[in-house]
Amino acid sequence: MYTVASFFAGVGGIDLGFEQTGKCKTIYANEFDRYASETFEKNFPTIKVDQRDIHIVPENEVPYTDIIIGGFPCQAFSIAGYRRGFEDEKGRGDLFFELVRMMKAKKPRVAMFENVKNLVSHDNGNTFRIICDELEKLGYTYTYQVLNAMNYGNMAQNRERIYIVAFKNKEDFNKFKWPQTIPLTTSVKDIIDFTNKVDERFYYTKDKYKGDIYDKLIEATKDDDIKSPAIYQWRRKYVRKNKSGVVPTLTANQGEGGHNVCIVKTKYGLRKMTPQECFNTQGFPKEFILPKQSDARLYKQAGNSVCVPVIHNIAEKIIEALTSDDGNN
């Protein structure tokens, strides 16, 4: 069994993808957000999440593990944000270097990181070059790919993310192969309930939100047949129908009444996705426990998480590389 240390663990989406291989076990997790930590602990009951700011976590209090994983905060690099990168005034841009600190101390056999695809092009590629240089200084050989959840996770979500896999041993690196594309057989009907009425709080009604959001939604969706499932996307100043047949990229502000959220149209009216539907869209299993927290916190956790089946497929390939000749089970 390969041991895993998880940083910026969130609700444990990356951990879950690795544990689904049956050959990995998270033994340490660090997550600063106490609400995400609660969700993590509900689903990984043997783990007590270290909720300290990673900047103050001593390396000697982190166990040695075979694998280090982390979806370091992406807001500093995201197209949806201000794209300040390492200069982010909230201090999110330097968090990658905390992962470097842990890797330098613990020397895991492999590390896997996830981030927004814009990381590659941020600051004309300088940000990503710095990240790659740091991995090389540590003696790691790395590879990266931008993968879409539709094509590599069989999930009906248009979610492109960059995945970086770094190996301590060149032999392991040489045996690693990225997963191949798989057919998309799931649909929005598998993750969104178009048939039944949900709680009233999820529906858009007149005067519920500031401004003319409701009127714009009604106008933009009035000509569609309500008998056919339909999803739309509120894009800051306009509404567009999503014709791709998949959910647009989930974001942390999915629960807000404003921009960049998925709108669901059914015979009961226009509504937001529920938190459960958001977790469905990220490929979390039905048995994944959502604690009794506000919808806003659960939306944030789902939007900040990962597409679990994509992680699982990458993890399987990592395990294949590690186990091809060492006999580890």
Buried (B, 14 or more C-beta within 10 A) or exposed (E): EBBBBBBBBBBBBBBBBBBBBEBBBBBBBBBBBEBBBBBBBBBBEEBEBBBEEBEEBEEEEBEEBBBBBBBBBBBBBBEBBEBBBBEBEEEBBBBBBBBBBBBEEBEBBBBBBBBBBBBBBBBEEEBBEBBBEBBEEBBBBBEBBBBBBBBBBBBBBBBBBBBBBBBBBEEBBEBBEBBEEEEBEBEBEEBBBBEEEBEEEBBBEEEEBEEEBBEBBBEBBEEEEBEEBBBBBBEEEEBEBBEEBBBBBBBBBBBBBEBBBBBBBBEBBBBBBBBBBBBBBBBBEEEBEBBEBEBBBBBBBBBBBBBBBBBBBBBBBBBBBBBEEEEEE
